[in-house]
Amino acid sequence: MDTRVALLSIIVENEDAVSELNELLHRYGKYIIGRMGIPYRQKDINIICIAIDAPQDEINSLAGALGRIEGVTAQTTYSKV
């Protein structure tokens, strides 16, 4: 199975979305290489960066599911590897 390495940049503007977001990330946990979260208290948002190594369909599926959560914005950047 071919996989791609990607970064998911996530901004959470709705604190009520955090549990749904964490549940979703838990479902994709076998693909996640690492995760960094930064609470930005001055703007009342959370910034999360996920490094992932997964089949491209799985990455697209996760990114799409993240984008459907109200108050969550996600962007994906793929490596050339």
DSSP file (Angstrom, degrees, kcal/mol; ACC not computed):
  #  RESIDUE AA STRUCTURE BP1 BP2  ACC     N-H-->O    O-->H-N    N-H-->O    O-->H-N    TCO  KAPPA ALPHA  PHI   PSI    X-CA   Y-CA   Z-CA
    1    1 A M              0   0    0      0, 0.0     2,-0.3     0, 0.0     0, 0.0   0.000 360.0 360.0 360.0 122.6    0.0    0.0    0.0
    2    2 A D        -     0   0    0      1,-0.0     2,-0.3    52,-0.0    54,-0.3  -0.575 360.0-170.8 -77.0 136.4    1.5    3.3   -1.1
    3    3 A T        -     0   0    0     -2,-0.3     2,-0.3    52,-0.2    50,-0.0  -0.852  11.6-147.5-124.4 162.8    1.4    6.1    1.5
    4    4 A R  E     -A   54   0A   0     50,-3.0    50,-2.0    -2,-0.3     2,-0.5  -0.942  15.3-129.3-125.9 149.9    2.1    9.8    1.5
    5    5 A V  E     +A   53   0A   0     -2,-0.3    74,-2.9    48,-0.2     2,-0.3  -0.862  40.0 162.6 -97.7 132.9    3.5   12.0    4.2
    6    6 A A  E     -AB  52  78A   0     46,-2.6    46,-2.7    -2,-0.5     2,-0.4  -0.951  34.1-131.9-145.6 162.8    1.5   15.1    4.9
    7    7 A L  E     -AB  51  77A   0     70,-2.7    70,-2.4    -2,-0.3     2,-0.6  -0.978  14.2-156.3-116.6 132.6    0.9   17.8    7.4
    8    8 A L  E     -AB  50  76A   0     42,-2.8    42,-2.4    -2,-0.4     2,-0.6  -0.949   6.7-160.2-107.1 118.6   -2.6   18.8    8.5
    9    9 A S  E     -AB  49  75A   0     66,-3.0    66,-2.2    -2,-0.6     2,-0.4  -0.887  15.3-174.4 -99.7 124.1   -2.8   22.3    9.8
   10   10 A I  E     -AB  48  74A   0     38,-3.2    38,-3.0    -2,-0.6     2,-0.5  -0.960  16.3-167.4-126.8 133.6   -5.9   22.8   11.9
   11   11 A I  E     -AB  47  73A   0     62,-2.7    62,-2.4    -2,-0.4     2,-0.6  -0.987   9.2-159.3-119.5 125.9   -7.4   25.9   13.5
   12   12 A V  E     +AB  46  72A   0     34,-2.9    34,-1.9    -2,-0.5    60,-0.2  -0.912  21.4 164.3-107.8 113.3  -10.2   25.4   16.1
   13   13 A E        +     0   0    0     58,-3.3     2,-0.6    -2,-0.6    59,-0.2   0.526  66.0  63.6-102.6 -10.3  -12.3   28.4   16.7
   14   14 A N    >   -     0   0    0     57,-0.9     3,-2.2     1,-0.1     4,-0.3  -0.939  64.5-161.0-120.5 108.5  -15.2   26.6   18.5
   15   15 A E  G >  S+     0   0    0     -2,-0.6     3,-1.4     1,-0.3     4,-0.3   0.784  90.2  66.5 -60.2 -27.6  -14.2   25.0   21.8
   16   16 A D  G 3  S+     0   0    0      1,-0.2     4,-0.4     2,-0.1     3,-0.3   0.671  93.3  61.9 -66.9 -15.7  -17.3   22.8   21.6
   17   17 A A  G <> S+     0   0    0     -3,-2.2     4,-2.5     1,-0.2    -1,-0.2   0.554  78.6  89.4 -85.6  -8.5  -15.8   21.1   18.5
   18   18 A V  H <> S+     0   0    0     -3,-1.4     4,-2.8    -4,-0.3     5,-0.2   0.887  84.9  48.8 -61.6 -43.5  -12.8   19.8   20.4
   19   19 A S  H  > S+     0   0    0     -4,-0.3     4,-2.2    -3,-0.3    -1,-0.2   0.914 113.5  47.0 -66.4 -40.9  -14.3   16.5   21.5
   20   20 A E  H  > S+     0   0    0     -4,-0.4     4,-2.0     2,-0.2    -1,-0.2   0.899 113.3  50.0 -64.4 -40.1  -15.5   15.7   18.0
   21   21 A L  H  X S+     0   0    0     -4,-2.5     4,-2.5     2,-0.2    -2,-0.2   0.937 111.2  47.6 -62.6 -48.1  -12.1   16.6   16.6
   22   22 A N  H  X S+     0   0    0     -4,-2.8     4,-2.2     1,-0.2    -2,-0.2   0.878 110.6  52.3 -63.6 -37.8  -10.2   14.4   19.1
   23   23 A E  H  X S+     0   0    0     -4,-2.2     4,-1.6    -5,-0.2    -1,-0.2   0.912 110.6  48.2 -62.8 -42.3  -12.5   11.5   18.4
   24   24 A L  H  X S+     0   0    0     -4,-2.0     4,-1.1     1,-0.2    -2,-0.2   0.922 111.5  48.8 -64.5 -45.1  -11.9   11.8   14.7
   25   25 A L  H  < S+     0   0    0     -4,-2.5     3,-0.3     1,-0.2    -1,-0.2   0.861 107.1  56.9 -64.4 -34.8   -8.1   12.0   15.2
   26   26 A H  H >< S+     0   0    0     -4,-2.2     3,-1.4     1,-0.2    -1,-0.2   0.887 102.3  55.3 -62.3 -38.7   -8.3    9.0   17.5
   27   27 A R  H 3< S+     0   0    0     -4,-1.6     3,-0.3     1,-0.3    -1,-0.2   0.812 113.7  40.7 -64.0 -29.7   -9.9    7.0   14.6
   28   28 A Y  T >X S+     0   0    0     -4,-1.1     3,-2.0    -3,-0.3     4,-0.7   0.214  82.2 116.6-100.2  13.3   -7.0    7.9   12.3
   29   29 A G  G X4  +     0   0    0     -3,-1.4     3,-0.5     1,-0.3    -1,-0.2   0.762  62.7  66.2 -56.1 -31.5   -4.4    7.3   15.1
   30   30 A K  G 34 S+     0   0    0     -3,-0.3    -1,-0.3     1,-0.2    -2,-0.1   0.714 107.2  42.6 -66.7 -17.6   -2.6    4.4   13.4
   31   31 A Y  G <4 S+     0   0    0     -3,-2.0    22,-2.4    21,-0.0     2,-0.4   0.617  89.2 105.1 -98.8 -16.6   -1.5    6.9   10.7
   32   32 A I  E <<  -C   52   0A   0     -4,-0.7    20,-0.3    -3,-0.5     3,-0.1  -0.523  42.1-176.8 -77.5 125.3   -0.5    9.8   12.9
   33   33 A I  E     -     0   0A   0     18,-2.8     2,-0.3    -2,-0.4    19,-0.2   0.867  68.3 -22.3 -82.8 -43.3    3.2   10.3   13.3
   34   34 A G  E     -C   51   0A   0     17,-1.4    17,-2.6     2,-0.0     2,-0.4  -0.988  53.6-148.8-165.5 162.9    3.0   13.2   15.7
   35   35 A R  E     -C   50   0A   0     -2,-0.3     2,-0.4    15,-0.2    15,-0.2  -1.000   6.4-171.6-143.8 136.0    0.7   16.0   16.9
   36   36 A M  E     -C   49   0A   0     13,-2.4    13,-2.7    -2,-0.4     2,-0.4  -0.996   7.0-169.7-130.0 128.8    1.4   19.4   18.3
   37   37 A G  E     -C   48   0A   0     -2,-0.4    11,-0.2    11,-0.2    -2,-0.0  -0.958   3.6-172.2-120.8 137.2   -1.2   21.6   19.8
   38   38 A I  E     -C   47   0A   0      9,-3.4     9,-2.8    -2,-0.4     2,-0.5  -0.961  14.7-147.9-128.6 113.7   -0.9   25.3   20.7
   39   39 A P  E     -C   46   0A   0      0, 0.0     2,-0.9     0, 0.0     7,-0.2  -0.708   8.4-160.0 -78.7 125.2   -3.6   27.1   22.6
   40   40 A Y  E >>> +C   45   0A   0      5,-2.8     5,-1.7    -2,-0.5     3,-1.0  -0.783  12.8 179.1-106.6  87.6   -3.6   30.8   21.5
   41   41 A R  T 345S+     0   0    0     -2,-0.9     3,-0.3     1,-0.3    -1,-0.2   0.799  72.1  63.6 -64.5 -33.4   -5.3   32.4   24.4
   42   42 A Q  T 345S+     0   0    0      1,-0.2    -1,-0.3    -3,-0.1    -2,-0.0   0.829 117.1  30.2 -62.2 -31.0   -5.2   36.0   23.1
   43   43 A K  T <45S-     0   0    0     -3,-1.0    -1,-0.2     2,-0.2    -2,-0.2   0.424 106.9-124.5-105.9  -1.8   -7.4   35.0   20.1
   44   44 A D  T  <5S+     0   0    0     -4,-0.8     2,-0.3    -3,-0.3    -3,-0.2   0.898  71.5 115.7  57.4  44.8   -9.3   32.2   21.9
   45   45 A I  E   < - C   0  40A   0     -5,-1.7    -5,-2.8   -31,-0.1     2,-0.4  -0.881  59.0-132.5-132.7 166.4   -8.3   29.6   19.3
   46   46 A N  E     -AC  12  39A   0    -34,-1.9   -34,-2.9    -2,-0.3     2,-0.5  -0.980  12.7-155.2-121.2 137.6   -6.3   26.4   19.2
   47   47 A I  E     -AC  11  38A   0     -9,-2.8    -9,-3.4    -2,-0.4     2,-0.4  -0.954  15.4-176.9-113.6 126.0   -3.7   25.6   16.6
   48   48 A I  E     -AC  10  37A   0    -38,-3.0   -38,-3.2    -2,-0.5     2,-0.5  -0.974  11.9-165.8-128.0 137.4   -3.0   22.0   15.8
   49   49 A C  E     -AC   9  36A   0    -13,-2.7   -13,-2.4    -2,-0.4     2,-0.5  -0.990   8.1-168.5-122.7 126.0   -0.4   20.4   13.5
   50   50 A I  E     -AC   8  35A   0    -42,-2.4   -42,-2.8    -2,-0.5     2,-0.5  -0.962   9.6-156.3-117.0 124.7   -0.7   16.7   12.6
   51   51 A A  E     +AC   7  34A   0    -17,-2.6   -18,-2.8    -2,-0.5   -17,-1.4  -0.885  25.4 180.0 -95.7 130.3    2.1   14.8   10.8
   52   52 A I  E     -AC   6  32A   0    -46,-2.7   -46,-2.6    -2,-0.5     2,-0.5  -0.977  28.7-164.7-137.7 144.1    0.6   11.8    9.0
   53   53 A D  E     +A    5   0A   0    -22,-2.4   -48,-0.2    -2,-0.3    -2,-0.0  -0.924  45.3 122.4-127.5 103.6    1.8    8.9    6.9
   54   54 A A  E     -A    4   0A   0    -50,-2.0   -50,-3.0    -2,-0.5    -2,-0.1  -0.944  68.1 -69.8-153.6 165.4   -1.2    7.3    5.2
   55   55 A P    >>  -     0   0    0      0, 0.0     4,-2.0     0, 0.0     3,-0.7  -0.387  51.8-116.0 -59.0 145.8   -2.7    6.4    1.8
   56   56 A Q  H 3> S+     0   0    0    -54,-0.3     4,-2.7     1,-0.3     5,-0.2   0.850 114.9  57.6 -58.7 -35.5   -3.8    9.5    0.1
   57   57 A D  H 3> S+     0   0    0      1,-0.2     4,-2.1     2,-0.2    -1,-0.3   0.886 107.0  48.7 -61.5 -38.1   -7.5    8.5    0.2
   58   58 A E  H <> S+     0   0    0     -3,-0.7     4,-2.5     2,-0.2    -2,-0.2   0.898 111.2  49.3 -68.9 -40.4   -7.3    8.2    4.0
   59   59 A I  H  X S+     0   0    0     -4,-2.0     4,-2.7     2,-0.2    -2,-0.2   0.931 112.8  47.6 -63.1 -45.0   -5.6   11.7    4.3
   60   60 A N  H  X S+     0   0    0     -4,-2.7     4,-2.4     1,-0.2    -2,-0.2   0.888 111.1  51.6 -63.1 -38.9   -8.3   13.2    2.0
   61   61 A S  H  X S+     0   0    0     -4,-2.1     4,-2.3    -5,-0.2    -2,-0.2   0.920 111.8  46.0 -63.5 -44.9  -11.0   11.5    4.0
   62   62 A L  H  X S+     0   0    0     -4,-2.5     4,-2.5     2,-0.2    -2,-0.2   0.934 113.0  49.5 -63.7 -46.5   -9.7   12.9    7.3
   63   63 A A  H  X S+     0   0    0     -4,-2.7     4,-2.1     1,-0.2    -2,-0.2   0.900 111.9  49.0 -61.4 -40.8   -9.2   16.4    5.9
   64   64 A G  H  X S+     0   0    0     -4,-2.4     4,-0.9     2,-0.2    -1,-0.2   0.914 111.0  49.2 -64.6 -42.8  -12.8   16.3    4.5
   65   65 A A  H  < S+     0   0    0     -4,-2.3     3,-0.5     1,-0.2     4,-0.4   0.883 110.4  51.4 -64.4 -38.4  -14.2   15.1    7.9
   66   66 A L  H >< S+     0   0    0     -4,-2.5     3,-1.4     1,-0.2    -1,-0.2   0.913 106.4  54.6 -63.3 -41.7  -12.3   17.9    9.7
   67   67 A G  H 3< S+     0   0    0     -4,-2.1    -1,-0.2     1,-0.3    -2,-0.2   0.709 101.8  58.9 -66.0 -20.4  -13.7   20.5    7.3
   68   68 A R  T 3< S+     0   0    0     -4,-0.9     2,-0.5    -3,-0.5    -1,-0.3   0.543  82.0  98.3 -86.4  -7.2  -17.2   19.4    8.1
   69   69 A I  S X  S-     0   0    0     -3,-1.4     3,-1.8    -4,-0.4     2,-0.2  -0.712  84.2-117.3 -82.4 124.3  -16.8   20.1   11.8
   70   70 A E  T 3  S+     0   0    0     -2,-0.5   -56,-0.1     1,-0.3     3,-0.1  -0.405  98.1  18.6 -64.3 128.8  -18.3   23.5   12.6
   71   71 A G  T 3  S+     0   0    0      1,-0.3   -58,-3.3    -2,-0.2   -57,-0.9   0.529 102.5 107.7  89.8   6.9  -15.7   25.9   13.9
   72   72 A V  E <   -B   12   0A   0     -3,-1.8     2,-0.4   -60,-0.2    -1,-0.3  -0.973  45.8-170.4-121.3 131.6  -12.7   23.9   12.5
   73   73 A T  E     -B   11   0A   0    -62,-2.4   -62,-2.7    -2,-0.4     2,-0.4  -0.973  10.0-175.9-118.2 134.3  -10.6   24.9    9.5
   74   74 A A  E     -B   10   0A   0     -2,-0.4     2,-0.4   -64,-0.2   -64,-0.2  -0.983  10.5-175.4-134.7 144.3   -8.1   22.4    8.1
   75   75 A Q  E     -B    9   0A   0    -66,-2.2   -66,-3.0    -2,-0.4     2,-0.4  -0.995  14.2-147.2-135.8 140.6   -5.5   22.6    5.3
   76   76 A T  E     -B    8   0A   0     -2,-0.4     2,-0.4   -68,-0.2   -68,-0.2  -0.907   9.4-171.2-115.0 137.1   -3.3   19.8    4.0
   77   77 A T  E     -B    7   0A   0    -70,-2.4   -70,-2.7    -2,-0.4     2,-0.3  -0.996  14.2-152.2-124.4 126.7    0.2   20.0    2.7
   78   78 A Y  E     -B    6   0A   0     -2,-0.4   -72,-0.2   -72,-0.2     2,-0.1  -0.736   9.5-131.0-100.8 145.6    1.8   16.9    1.0
   79   79 A S        -     0   0    0    -74,-2.9   -74,-0.1    -2,-0.3    -1,-0.0  -0.439  20.5-124.1 -80.1 165.6    5.4   16.0    0.8
   80   80 A K              0   0    0      1,-0.2    -1,-0.1    -2,-0.1    -2,-0.0   0.476 360.0 360.0 -87.3  -2.9    6.9   15.0   -2.5
   81   81 A V              0   0    0    -76,-0.1    -1,-0.2     0, 0.0    -3,-0.0   0.436 360.0 360.0 -82.3 360.0    8.0   11.7   -1.0
